[in-house]
Amino acid sequence: MKSFSSGIIMRSSFVFLTAALFLAAAVSASEYDDDDLPYDYYSKSCPKLECIVHKKMEEWIKKDYSLAPALMRLHFHDCFVRGCDASILLDHEGSEKSANASKTLRGFEVIEDIKRELEKECPKTVSCADILTVAARDATLAVGGPYWMVPYGRKDGTVSTAKEADQLVPTGHEIVTDLLELFQSKGLNVLDLVVLSGAHTIGRTTCESLQYRLYNYNGTKKSDSRLDHLYLNYLERKCRWASEYVDLDAITPKKFDVQYYKNLQKGMGLLLTDQLLNKDSRTAPIVTALATQPDQFGSLFGASMVKMGNIQDYLSTDGEVRLNCARVNSPSY
């Protein structure tokens, strides 16, 4: 009788979690339905924008599949420093691009390629910030992720500093409270944190970012006990050299799915920030629900990406539309 009752309680809890996710999806959607950024911003000035971006993204990802998660990550780094203003793309001494937090970022050449094509089609019209935002959406779509409508009208910022990037971009060593405070400072919530972390279902990282978990966790000269022992054995063999790369999702590294959340439940979260999501009382229930709700994950991911893409730490009148994404325009523009 006890086990039967426990089963009912567990099933009831799961139903509650699933219902909570559906409610959260509706709330997330309502949060950006009335946002200032419109969906039809380029409908007259550059109607072929999305077709051009989509075609270019297909070309690039066909040549190099790993560019898809790289562009998603590039968008994340951009939005968390000065909002989504393409400041990460500026290439000058001391810019965000030169920060330690940015040293493994890739995909800059893809955005520049798209920008050149759009300058031919509709000169001085589409911002690099909008290009990066829609490119991240199409990158997600190219690897089996969800589609979502992208609102437009971002301006390109003119300030970019390495110091800010190193201060604001997570390193993979943070505790959940630190991440929640960062997300909340950007107008995002606990659901957004867990959902956007699901982007780690694809992509890779350097072994340098996790060697401390393998060989000297918290100065113990031992591994992090939360790691599954078979996974740990694999990582110890794979990551003898800091420069080696390892997949963020060891099971389905090239598939956009909910395996990431299942991995966390098995002690196979590669980054500490990922694994801790399954241990914290504020985030673990969401991990549990998403692990078995692939359709819901897709919907929520799209909603959270729109919210992140709408982060603006500047006034629209302060920005510009860059002619070259790597540098600001001349005063005469």
C-alpha positions in Angstrom: 0.0 0.0 0.0 2.9 2.3 0.9 4.6 1.8 -2.5 1.2 2.3 -4.3 0.6 5.6 -2.5 4.1 6.7 -3.2 3.6 6.0 -6.9 0.4 8.1 -6.9 2.2 11.0 -5.2 5.1 10.8 -7.7 2.7 10.7 -10.7 0.7 13.6 -9.3 3.9 15.6 -8.8 4.9 15.0 -12.3 1.5 16.0 -13.7 1.8 19.2 -11.6 5.2 19.9 -13.0 4.0 19.4 -16.5 1.0 21.7 -16.0 3.4 24.2 -14.4 5.5 24.2 -17.6 2.5 24.8 -19.8 1.5 27.7 -17.6 5.1 29.0 -17.7 5.1 28.8 -21.5 2.0 30.9 -21.6 3.4 33.5 -19.2 6.7 33.6 -21.1 4.8 34.2 -24.4 2.7 37.0 -22.9 5.9 38.7 -21.6 7.1 39.5 -25.1 3.9 39.6 -27.1 3.6 43.4 -26.4 7.3 44.1 -26.6 8.5 47.3 -28.2 10.4 45.5 -30.9 8.1 44.7 -33.9 8.1 41.6 -36.0 7.5 43.6 -39.3 10.3 46.1 -38.8 11.9 45.2 -42.2 8.8 44.2 -44.1 9.2 47.2 -46.5 12.8 48.2 -46.1 14.3 44.7 -46.5 11.6 42.1 -47.1 14.2 39.4 -48.2 16.1 39.6 -44.9 15.0 36.2 -43.5 15.4 34.4 -46.9 18.9 35.7 -47.3 19.9 34.8 -43.7 18.3 31.4 -44.0 20.2 30.6 -47.3 23.5 31.8 -45.9 23.1 29.8 -42.7 22.3 26.6 -44.7 25.5 27.1 -46.7 27.7 27.7 -43.7 26.4 24.9 -41.5 26.5 22.4 -44.4 30.3 23.1 -44.5 30.7 23.1 -40.7 28.0 21.8 -38.5 29.7 23.1 -35.3 29.0 26.7 -36.4 25.4 26.2 -35.3 26.0 26.0 -31.5 28.9 28.5 -32.0 26.4 31.1 -33.3 23.9 30.4 -30.5 26.7 31.0 -28.0 27.9 34.2 -29.8 24.3 35.6 -29.5 24.2 34.7 -25.8 27.6 36.4 -25.1 26.4 39.5 -27.0 23.1 39.9 -25.1 24.5 39.5 -21.6 26.9 42.4 -22.1 25.2 45.7 -22.9 22.2 44.0 -24.3 21.8 42.6 -27.8 23.7 45.4 -29.6 26.3 43.4 -31.5 29.1 44.8 -29.3 30.7 41.3 -29.2 31.4 41.7 -33.0 33.5 44.9 -32.6 37.1 44.1 -33.3 39.5 46.6 -31.7 42.0 46.6 -28.9 40.3 45.9 -25.6 36.9 45.0 -27.1 34.6 42.2 -25.8 36.0 40.0 -28.5 39.5 40.1 -26.9 38.2 39.1 -23.4 39.2 35.8 -21.8 35.5 34.9 -21.8 35.4 35.3 -25.5 38.6 33.5 -26.6 36.7 30.4 -27.8 33.9 32.2 -29.6 33.4 31.4 -33.3 31.2 32.4 -36.1 32.2 36.0 -36.7 32.9 35.4 -40.4 29.3 34.0 -40.8 27.8 37.3 -39.6 30.1 39.4 -41.8 29.2 37.3 -44.8 25.5 37.8 -44.2 26.1 41.5 -43.6 27.8 41.9 -47.0 24.9 40.2 -48.7 22.3 42.3 -47.0 24.3 45.5 -47.8 23.9 44.6 -51.5 20.2 43.9 -51.1 19.2 46.8 -48.8 22.1 49.1 -47.9 22.4 50.8 -44.5 19.3 49.1 -43.3 19.8 45.9 -41.3 21.7 46.1 -38.0 24.4 43.6 -37.1 22.5 43.0 -33.8 19.4 41.9 -35.8 21.5 39.7 -38.1 23.1 37.9 -35.1 19.7 37.4 -33.5 18.1 35.8 -36.5 21.2 33.8 -37.4 21.0 32.3 -33.9 17.4 31.3 -34.6 18.3 29.7 -38.0 21.3 28.0 -36.4 19.0 26.4 -33.9 16.6 25.4 -36.6 19.4 23.9 -38.7 20.2 21.4 -36.0 16.7 20.2 -35.4 15.6 22.9 -32.9 12.4 24.9 -32.8 11.4 27.8 -35.0 10.3 31.1 -33.5 9.4 34.5 -34.8 12.1 37.1 -34.3 11.2 40.7 -33.5 13.5 43.3 -35.1 14.7 46.9 -34.7 17.8 46.5 -32.6 20.6 49.1 -33.1 24.3 48.4 -33.0 26.2 49.7 -30.0 29.4 51.7 -30.2 31.0 50.6 -27.0 32.7 47.2 -26.3 35.1 46.4 -23.5 36.8 43.2 -22.5 36.5 44.0 -18.8 32.7 44.0 -19.0 32.6 40.7 -20.8 34.9 39.0 -18.2 32.7 40.4 -15.4 29.3 39.4 -16.8 29.6 36.2 -18.9 29.3 33.0 -16.9 32.5 30.8 -16.8 30.9 27.5 -16.0 32.1 27.6 -12.3 29.1 29.6 -10.9 26.6 28.4 -8.3 22.9 28.5 -9.2 22.2 31.6 -7.1 24.9 33.6 -9.0 23.3 32.6 -12.3 19.8 33.4 -11.1 20.9 36.9 -10.0 22.6 37.5 -13.4 19.5 36.3 -15.3 17.2 38.4 -13.1 19.3 41.5 -13.7 18.6 41.0 -17.4 14.9 40.5 -17.0 15.0 36.7 -17.2 13.7 34.2 -14.6 14.5 30.7 -13.3 12.6 29.0 -16.1 14.7 31.0 -18.7 17.9 29.9 -16.9 17.0 26.2 -17.1 15.6 26.3 -20.6 18.4 28.4 -22.2 20.9 26.1 -20.5 19.4 23.4 -22.6 21.3 24.9 -25.6 24.1 22.7 -24.3 22.3 19.8 -25.9 24.6 20.5 -28.8 28.1 22.1 -29.1 31.4 21.5 -27.3 33.8 23.1 -24.9 37.5 22.9 -24.2 38.8 20.5 -21.6 40.4 23.5 -19.9 37.0 24.6 -18.6 36.4 21.3 -16.7 39.8 19.9 -15.8 39.4 21.2 -12.2 36.3 18.9 -11.8 38.4 15.9 -12.9 41.6 16.2 -11.1 41.4 18.8 -8.2 37.8 19.7 -7.4 37.7 22.3 -4.6 41.4 21.7 -3.9 40.8 18.0 -2.9 43.1 16.6 -5.6 40.1 14.3 -6.4 37.3 14.5 -8.9 33.8 16.0 -8.4 31.8 13.2 -6.8 28.7 14.2 -8.6 30.1 12.9 -11.9 29.0 9.5 -13.1 32.0 7.1 -12.7 31.9 5.8 -16.3 31.6 9.3 -17.6 34.4 10.4 -15.4 36.6 7.7 -16.7 35.9 8.8 -20.2 36.6 12.5 -19.4 39.9 11.7 -17.7 41.1 9.9 -20.8 39.7 12.6 -23.1 40.9 15.6 -21.2 44.6 15.0 -20.5 45.3 18.1 -22.6 43.5 21.4 -21.8 43.3 22.2 -25.5 41.2 19.2 -26.4 37.5 19.6 -27.1 34.7 17.5 -25.6 31.0 17.4 -26.5 28.6 19.1 -24.0 26.1 16.2 -24.5 28.0 12.9 -24.6 25.0 10.9 -25.8 23.4 12.9 -28.7 25.9 15.7 -29.3 24.6 16.6 -32.8 20.9 16.5 -32.0 18.8 19.3 -30.5 16.8 17.3 -27.9 16.1 16.9 -24.2 19.0 14.4 -23.6 20.9 17.3 -21.9 18.4 17.2 -19.1 18.5 13.4 -18.9 22.3 13.6 -18.6 22.0 15.9 -15.6 19.9 13.3 -13.9 22.6 10.7 -14.5 25.5 12.9 -13.2 26.6 13.6 -16.8 26.4 17.4 -16.8 29.7 18.4 -18.3 29.9 21.9 -16.8 29.4 22.4 -13.1 26.8 25.1 -13.8 24.8 22.5 -15.7 25.1 19.7 -13.1 24.1 22.0 -10.3 20.7 22.7 -12.0 19.7 19.2 -11.0 20.6 19.7 -7.4 19.1 23.1 -6.6 15.5 23.0 -5.3 14.7 26.0 -7.5 15.8 24.4 -10.8 15.7 20.6 -10.3 11.9 20.3 -10.7 12.2 22.0 -14.1 15.0 19.7 -15.1 12.8 16.7 -14.2 9.9 18.0 -16.2 11.8 19.0 -19.3 13.6 15.6 -19.4 10.4 14.0 -20.7 8.8 16.9 -22.5 10.6 17.5 -25.8 7.7 19.4 -27.4 7.3 21.6 -24.4 11.1 22.2 -24.3 11.0 23.4 -27.9 8.2 25.9 -27.3 9.8 27.2 -24.1 13.2 27.5 -25.7 11.8 29.7 -28.5 10.0 31.9 -25.9 13.2 32.3 -23.8 15.3 33.1 -26.8 13.0 35.9 -27.8 13.1 37.3 -24.2 16.9 37.1 -24.3 17.0 38.7 -27.7 15.0 41.6 -26.4 17.5 42.6 -23.7 18.5 46.2 -24.4 20.7 48.1 -22.1 20.7 51.2 -24.2 18.3 53.6 -25.9 17.6 52.9 -29.5 18.6 56.5 -30.4 22.1 55.7 -29.0 22.9 53.0 -31.6 23.6 52.9 -35.3 23.4 50.5 -38.2 27.0 49.5 -38.8 28.2 49.1 -42.4 30.8 46.6 -41.1 30.0 44.5 -38.1 33.6 44.6 -36.8 33.8 48.4 -36.5 31.7 51.4 -35.8 30.8 53.8 -38.6 32.6 57.0 -39.3 31.0 60.2 -37.9 29.8 61.1 -41.4 27.5 58.1 -41.7 
